[in-house]
Amino acid sequence: MTEASMPAPSAPRQRVSLTAPDARTQKRKAAEARFRMYGVAGIATGIFFLIVLLVSIVGSGTGAFQQTFLNVSVYLDPAKLDKNGNRDPADIRKVSTFGYTPLIQDALLKQVQDNGIETPLEKRGDMKAMISASAAAQVRDVVIDNPDLIGETVDFRILASSRVDGYLKDRVKREDVARDKNIDAEHLDLVDALIPLGVVKKTFNMDFITGADASESRAEAAGIGVSMIGSFFMMLVVLVLALPIGVAASIYLEEFAPKNRITDLIEVNIANLAAVPSIVFGILGLSVFIQFMHLPQSAPLVGGMVLTLMTLPTIIISTRASLKAVPPSIRDAALGVGASKMQSVFHHVLPLAAPGILTGTIIGLAQALGETAPLLLIGMVGFIASNAPDSIASGLLDPNSAMPAQIYEWAKRADPAYYERAWGGIIILLIFLITMNTIAVILRRRFERRW
Amino acid sequence: MSFVKLTTSALAIAAVSATTAAARDQVQVAGSSTVLPYASIVAEAFGENFEFPTPVVESGGSSAGLKRFCQGVGTEHTDIANASRAIREKEIKACAENGVTDIIEVRIGYDGIVFASQIDGPAYTAFTQSDIFNALAPKVMVDGALVDNPYTKWSDFNADLPDAEILAFIPGTKHGTREVFEEKVIAAGCEATGAMEAMVAGGMSEDDAEDACLEVRTDGRSVDIDGDYTETLASIDANSNAIGVFGLAFYENNTDKLKVATMSGVEPTTETIAAGDYPVSRPLFFYIKKAHIGVIPGLKEYAEFFVSDEIAGPDGPLAAYGLVSDPELTSTQEGVSGEQVMGGGS
């Protein structure tokens, strides 16, 4: 400071009370208050959007957990299903689902007429709009498993078509059906008449949680179960590959590797890899695992390997951080009592760092669980209605989808019923992510030691 | 050490997978997102009725599907490419370079392309190809001269159309739909308005004029949609003045949100498309790699099942979903069962 800028010493100072803040203090306090307000406003905005998001997800998605079913008694006509009359499974198999559709339509029509419901829909074909296309396959599977049922009348709980389901869920409105060629107002009248009889019933839909994907003509039959299994197998591969590789790499880099240019370079590259967009790993997976190593397309094994590449940097970084957090005195003490370097690491440092490593791994897994982009390129997004795998090998190698890929696929489809299912899938995915993150938090809280 | 165990088991998994990698027992399909719904309906019914596993059907666009199809022969490559347009010479050549020579072309039926707008939006109920050309071309005919497109509202060039801002969502260039849109709508409009003649008269060669005809304006009134129809639908939902290009089947599933426009006075329905009255329709195809027949179990059965009367016929599930079934289905069936490859050879 120069002389000139200082106040003249001779000027009399204004007397102010110590309790009354002067202008500068007031300004500073106001600035602090403003800053706090910004913070609160920021948090409030965040919470507001979180609530909007959750409300819209829950509001749009809960419909997927309910489904409309029809209770019909189907007469399994031997003349149609077993022409030779010998109940030979091979012959019964020859009757395709197209042979079963008229039986189910007849059954529903009979139910309508037996109950004396007045409706202009008097033909078998008129019932088509009410029944899901999946019903024929459902009945056929039962008949193939139990050929003795042929000739009897069996009660089935079959899916209603997505339009009927939409009507019970207020998605399909009466005023809109005039131009819809899939359903007429008469069908809706019939549905209204069948509800009190218990033929049409909306109940909890377990099939959505356990079932497989369905094609566009039968949105009502689609479920997320099989892709959930796909996700599970991918996570298994990620865990089995990424955890040992990641931990081994971090222990070496942190405890054994000499600090030189090469390790510096590796370190920089790991940090960079963590920021590489995930689609890049998808392209890498396509060219290396599928085109070069000839692994099968659409297999959770390949998906898991691609996600492993993506998760490794996250795991290495978090593992190194938790190894670093173990104080050097622990290592020195171990070495001081004669432990070898490896003993000091595996007996003392690693157990102490384990909670941090696990937390990092779980968060890495949660990240991988929600990843869609790399799966686009290795054939895991599409119509993959495989049945649930029956063994670990088929779980890893048979084509399957993953939960986020399934949601993406549903969101693209034409039938509005899929929109609801996409949101329902998001709810399930979020439940998984929240569970995993909660486990990570609990592990950290319970086992982490602070020095 | 548990890590050692984990690593060994990981290696074991990799080893197992490497040995089984050679065998793939499900059909792998990729390609047009327009064909995807049909292919998935067939794949599902195929899985239900046959002992073979359900085929895997991916989408991504006709061009992308054919590109993957042409990458080579072997289980790591797809067996079937779905396409909403015929394969191009260039693609056949690319295929041949990678050893994919015997290709079986299967036409499954026809699909209509419709122009639809928000249900509560302006009354876009009747278009001609010239209207669409006038709205979307970079250069149009005004008073007998070819000028930069001056129109901002539909009513500027056709008083019968609503007084609303021009905004159209059209399929992006990777879609097969785009090609049909260009050929059957834009090019037709270009000729009908006389713009093409004016271009030739202005010193352009015929070919250049044809190419110039297919261009669309780039001032933001025509928006390319590279995603699926759901993306177009979302854009239409957000812009009450906009019109969008959809497949007939997609429109029929969303009649509560969209209203469709007639083209040259013909309403798009499966009947008018089958009769050839509705002008904007296109054939849908899939292409089979003959070298994979016999290697991939169920490949031929899937193809035959796809074109069988009970699936692709006029009463089958594909027609119910919106496909216009092919009047020449019988010859297609013969072609598939006889494994007739393209180009007349073998």
Boltz contact constraints between the chains, C-beta under 6 A:
constraints:
  - contact:
      token1: [A, 96]
      token2: [B, 49]
      max_distance: 6.0
  - contact:
      token1: [A, 97]
      token2: [B, 48]
      max_distance: 6.0
  - contact:
      token1: [A, 97]
      token2: [B, 49]
      max_distance: 6.0
  - contact:
      token1: [A, 98]
      token2: [B, 310]
      max_distance: 6.0
  - contact:
      token1: [A, 137]
      token2: [B, 48]
      max_distance: 6.0
  - contact:
      token1: [A, 176]
      token2: [B, 256]
      max_distance: 6.0
  - contact:
      token1: [A, 179]
      token2: [B, 255]
      max_distance: 6.0
  - contact:
      token1: [A, 180]
      token2: [B, 255]
      max_distance: 6.0
  - contact:
      token1: [A, 181]
      token2: [B, 252]
      max_distance: 6.0
  - contact:
      token1: [A, 215]
      token2: [B, 40]
      max_distance: 6.0
  - contact:
      token1: [A, 215]
      token2: [B, 41]
      max_distance: 6.0
  - contact:
      token1: [A, 215]
      token2: [B, 44]
      max_distance: 6.0
  - contact:
      token1: [A, 216]
      token2: [B, 37]
      max_distance: 6.0
  - contact:
      token1: [A, 216]
      token2: [B, 40]
      max_distance: 6.0
  - contact:
      token1: [A, 217]
      token2: [B, 41]
      max_distance: 6.0
  - contact:
      token1: [A, 217]
      token2: [B, 317]
      max_distance: 6.0
  - contact:
      token1: [A, 217]
      token2: [B, 321]
      max_distance: 6.0
  - contact:
      token1: [A, 240]
      token2: [B, 6]
      max_distance: 6.0
  - contact:
      token1: [A, 240]
      token2: [B, 10]
      max_distance: 6.0
  - contact:
      token1: [A, 241]
      token2: [B, 10]
      max_distance: 6.0
  - contact:
      token1: [A, 244]
      token2: [B, 3]
      max_distance: 6.0
  - contact:
      token1: [A, 244]
      token2: [B, 6]
      max_distance: 6.0
  - contact:
      token1: [A, 244]
      token2: [B, 7]
      max_distance: 6.0
  - contact:
      token1: [A, 290]
      token2: [B, 76]
      max_distance: 6.0
  - contact:
      token1: [A, 291]
      token2: [B, 76]
      max_distance: 6.0
  - contact:
      token1: [A, 294]
      token2: [B, 21]
      max_distance: 6.0
  - contact:
      token1: [A, 294]
      token2: [B, 76]
      max_distance: 6.0
  - contact:
      token1: [A, 295]
      token2: [B, 17]
      max_distance: 6.0
  - contact:
      token1: [A, 295]
      token2: [B, 21]
      max_distance: 6.0
  - contact:
      token1: [A, 296]
      token2: [B, 21]
      max_distance: 6.0
  - contact:
      token1: [A, 296]
      token2: [B, 24]
      max_distance: 6.0
  - contact:
      token1: [A, 297]
      token2: [B, 28]
      max_distance: 6.0
  - contact:
      token1: [A, 298]
      token2: [B, 56]
      max_distance: 6.0
  - contact:
      token1: [A, 301]
      token2: [B, 17]
      max_distance: 6.0
  - contact:
      token1: [A, 379]
      token2: [B, 58]
      max_distance: 6.0
  - contact:
      token1: [A, 382]
      token2: [B, 57]
      max_distance: 6.0
  - contact:
      token1: [A, 382]
      token2: [B, 58]
      max_distance: 6.0
  - contact:
      token1: [A, 383]
      token2: [B, 40]
      max_distance: 6.0
  - contact:
      token1: [A, 383]
      token2: [B, 57]
      max_distance: 6.0
  - contact:
      token1: [A, 384]
      token2: [B, 56]
      max_distance: 6.0
  - contact:
      token1: [A, 385]
      token2: [B, 44]
      max_distance: 6.0
  - contact:
      token1: [A, 385]
      token2: [B, 54]
      max_distance: 6.0
  - contact:
      token1: [A, 386]
      token2: [B, 54]
      max_distance: 6.0
  - contact:
      token1: [A, 399]
      token2: [B, 26]
      max_distance: 6.0
  - contact:
      token1: [A, 399]
      token2: [B, 56]
      max_distance: 6.0
  - contact:
      token1: [A, 412]
      token2: [B, 228]
      max_distance: 6.0
  - contact:
      token1: [A, 412]
      token2: [B, 230]
      max_distance: 6.0
  - contact:
      token1: [A, 414]
      token2: [B, 250]
      max_distance: 6.0
  - contact:
      token1: [A, 414]
      token2: [B, 253]
      max_distance: 6.0
  - contact:
      token1: [A, 415]
      token2: [B, 253]
      max_distance: 6.0
